[in-house]
Amino acid sequence: MKGWYRIKIRSRTFYLHEGLNGTKRTAVYTATGKLLCRFGKPGSEIRPGTEKGNSYCARSAKIKITPHWTKSPNWWSRLKWSCRGSKSIHSTPYMGKAKQVKPPKWRS
């Protein structure tokens, strides 16, 4: 999943950049181009909806999420693994909500 993706969550639009600088890390930007956070282990493979996904979701469910959920790498990583509680419930990353787009032109 390399490239730019747009995702709408809680009536807000975010842009995800997969494969940042030749790695498999992901960066999250607001609709205006402000960097919120980076997450993901370089070189790891995301397989939601599998036993590996269930194991990750069970481990990460115990991590406390900050009140500013958009800046929480754990929150975004759980979304990428399609976690709900301690299970990975969907077979596609971001529960199929992310749509691939061209690189955004940020509003000033």
C-alpha positions in Angstrom: 0.0 0.0 0.0 2.4 2.7 -1.1 1.2 6.2 -2.0 -1.4 8.7 -0.7 -4.7 7.8 0.9 -7.6 9.9 2.0 -9.7 8.8 4.9 -12.7 10.5 6.6 -13.2 9.8 10.3 -15.6 11.6 12.6 -16.4 14.1 9.8 -12.7 15.1 9.5 -10.5 14.4 6.5 -7.0 13.0 6.9 -4.3 12.1 4.4 -2.0 9.1 4.9 1.3 8.7 3.2 2.4 5.1 3.0 6.0 4.2 2.3 7.5 7.4 3.6 11.0 8.0 2.3 11.5 4.5 1.0 10.4 2.8 4.3 7.1 1.3 5.2 6.3 3.9 7.9 3.1 5.9 7.6 2.6 9.6 8.1 -0.8 11.2 8.9 -1.6 14.7 7.7 -4.6 17.0 8.3 -6.6 18.3 5.3 -4.4 21.5 5.5 -1.1 19.7 5.4 -0.1 19.7 9.1 1.8 16.6 10.1 0.1 14.8 13.0 2.1 11.7 13.6 4.2 8.9 12.1 3.6 5.3 13.0 4.5 1.8 12.0 7.6 -0.3 12.1 9.7 -0.2 9.0 9.7 -3.5 7.2 6.7 -5.0 9.1 3.8 -6.6 7.3 0.2 -5.6 8.1 -2.2 -8.5 7.8 -5.6 -7.5 9.4 -8.2 -10.2 9.9 -5.6 -12.9 10.7 -4.3 -14.5 14.0 -1.4 -12.1 13.8 -3.9 -9.2 13.6 -5.8 -10.5 16.6 -2.6 -10.8 18.6 -1.6 -7.2 17.8 -5.0 -5.9 18.7 -5.0 -7.7 22.0 -1.6 -6.2 22.9 -2.3 -2.7 21.7 -5.8 -2.6 23.4 -4.0 -2.2 26.8 -2.1 0.9 25.7 -3.9 4.1 26.9 -4.8 6.5 24.1 -4.3 10.2 24.6 -7.2 12.6 24.7 -5.9 14.0 21.4 -6.6 10.8 19.5 -5.5 12.2 16.1 -1.9 12.5 17.5 -1.8 9.0 18.9 0.3 6.6 16.8 -1.4 3.7 18.7 -4.8 4.9 17.6 -3.8 5.1 13.9 -2.0 1.8 14.1 -5.1 0.1 15.5 -7.1 1.6 12.7 -4.6 0.2 10.2 -4.9 -3.2 11.7 -8.7 -2.9 11.7 -9.0 -3.5 15.4 -12.2 -3.5 17.4 -11.5 -4.4 21.0 -9.0 -7.2 21.0 -9.9 -8.6 17.6 -8.9 -7.6 14.0 -12.3 -7.7 12.4 -11.8 -6.7 8.8 -9.4 -8.2 6.1 -8.4 -4.8 4.6 -6.4 -2.0 6.3 -8.4 0.9 7.8 -11.6 -1.3 7.5 -11.7 -0.4 3.8 -12.3 3.3 4.5 -9.1 4.6 3.0 -9.2 5.6 -0.7 -6.1 6.1 -2.8 -5.7 9.6 -4.2 -3.1 11.8 -6.0 -0.7 13.8 -3.8 -2.8 16.5 -2.2 -2.4 20.2 -2.9 -2.5 21.8 0.5 -4.8 24.7 1.1 -3.0 27.8 2.5 
